[in-house]
Amino acid sequence: MPQRFRESLALLLIILLPFHAFLVTVVTKMILGPGHAPMTMVALWKEALLGVILCLCLFEYIRDRWGNGFDKLTIKRTRAAMDGIDWLIAGLIVLSLIVTAMTHGDWKLYAFGFKYDFISLIAFLILRRVTWSDACKSRAMHLLLMVGGIIAGYGILTFFLPQDFFTALGYSDLHSLYLPDAPLAAFQQIEALGLRRIQSVMSGPNQLGLWLLIPWSIVCLHPPFGPEGLRASNGLPLLRGRRGVLAGLIAVAILLTFSRSAWIAAGVILLVVLWRNVPRKAFKIILMQLLFLGAVFTSMTAILAPQLILRQASSGDHLRRPLEAIQMMIAHPLGLGLGSAGPASNRVSDACVHLPAGSDASWAKDRPNLCVFVDDIQIQPVDRACHCPSLPENWYLQIGVELGILGMALYLILIIAVMRWLAASGKRQKDSAYRPFGPEGLRASNGLSLIALLSFLGISIAALFLHAWEDAAVAYTVWFLVACNGFSTPRRLF
């Protein structure tokens, strides 16, 4: 019964997580009225629920390990349960304490950084120490598919809904801006085109695109994209049946986020699935078909609407900010302390908008506290210098700025070790008598490690261009899927 209760709470958490921004926005308006920033106490529900789940896991772990007292054999067995991945996480946390104490020493800022960088890792460290039933794993995949279809469908609908609909729910009347003391914007727009980037029920289009990589990994591993679907279509998979509809909805929603990082990650996931599941000759044919379609799409977009891909301001940031982060790492090889870069710095910095040269900034005059830069020249406010957040636009460089070269190296080793661990587990499942693919795969849950690997790979690739692990829905869900593999593989890092 305790295990079933713990698993039910975990499933409830991963179902509700993607709806977090939507629920907090609506509830805040219901309680405080329009125009208010999300209520902190309401926004902490996910950490509270996660805390309950982790406490149940710790109780179960301690009961199973130390139920017969603290004899030497029990203590030795408990120590042996720590593998290389656990030691890497522990080492990163210890390093963060040392670097922060030696640098800014602001423990409130450290707490913000700890939330984004380490809560999901600690949750993984604890969750992997208990058993997760096959029924729980199977339900998790079914529920993620169902929720993914709902979120994708609603996201496509929001592409056409009027602004009044969103303000009635409690969203801001602005778009594309994050203001710490204001409601969430309902969508972003692509610079001069005025074209929406959907975010559905989430806090931004990038967050939506990255979370959709999880259900996208599931539909890619099963028909119409699994081996059966590929054989039936003799080439590009055909969208048939309910899973075909889900695949189509999720693909369209990822497309409408206009998140180039999510596009790249989704493409890599699909290619990995094709590489694993089809003969090499067929793979080459399918690859040529996909490359042809991609070339046609890119060419037509570059001719008709080049801003969809080029986006001068955004592309400039993706080049400039990582270079700035590298320079900061060279200047401070030991790091600047946890929270000094990335999403945590948003919490203690001004809200800044950077516009390309020649842009009209008059629209911001009715918001005097908003820091506006045109071609790196501060236009407003005129009575003080703005302190903008440090956003490297790369999760690994963010860790490097915070924890130094050693911290970034340890984090990269952790990511590679987890992917190797998942790949080894998935290979054994693929080679076993019970196949993880096909219609029986979702019922059996044998494909969970492969789904976790694909999702983890996609997010890790997107982290090269975004702060991909900052969103709780993405981080908690993916690390939960990884944790469900427990200690089923050798404990060596490499």
ABEGO torsion letter per residue (X at the ends): XAAAAAAAAAAAAAAAAAAAAAAAAAAAAAAAEBGBBBBAAAAAAAAAAAAAAAAAAAAAAAAAAAAAEBBAAAAAAAAAABBAAAAAAAAAAAAAAAAAAABAGBAAAAAAAAAAAAAAAAAAAAAAABBBBAAAAAAAAAAAAAAAAAAAAAAAAAAABBAAAAAAAGBBABBGBBBAABBBBABBBBEAAGBBBBAEABABAAAAAAAAAAAAAAAAABOAABAAAAAAAGEBBBBBEAAAAAAAAAAAAAAAAGBAAAAAAAAAAAAAAAAAABBAAAAAAAAAAAAAAAAAAAAAAAAABAAAAAGAAAAAAAAAAAAAAAAAAAABAAEAEBGABEAAAAAABBBBBBBBBGBBAAAAAABAABBBBBGGBBAOBAABBBBBBBBAGBAAAAAAAAAEAAAAAAAAAAAAAAAAAAAAAAAAAAABABBABEAAAAAAGAAAAAAAAAAAAAAAAAAAABBAAABAAAAAAAAAAAAAAEAABBABAX
